[in-house]
């Protein structure tokens, strides 16, 4: 079974090959999985992982906003 982080990465990677109308849903999926992974890291009292995952989520948001926002709308 894949971790939330792995699921988030898979959704993020799929954005690059997706049809324009699918990109936003994949982005939303990636964000949701990373938010769950961040919550799990916080629940496990692992601030380093929570910070790493938060930075990754911020990177994914920046990529979406810079490269994908407005595609398929």
RALINNOR-V657229 format. One line per field, one symbol per residue. phi: phi as a letter, one per 40 degrees, with the letter a starting at -180 (. if undefined). burial: 1 if it has 16 or more other C-alpha atoms within 10 Angstrom, else 0. A space follows every 50 residues. Layout:
phi->???
burial->???
//
This chain:
phi->.cccccccccccccdcbccdcccccccccdccccccccccccccfbcccc cccccccccccccdccbbdgcgb
burial->00011011111101100000001101101111111111001000000011 00110110011001000100000
//
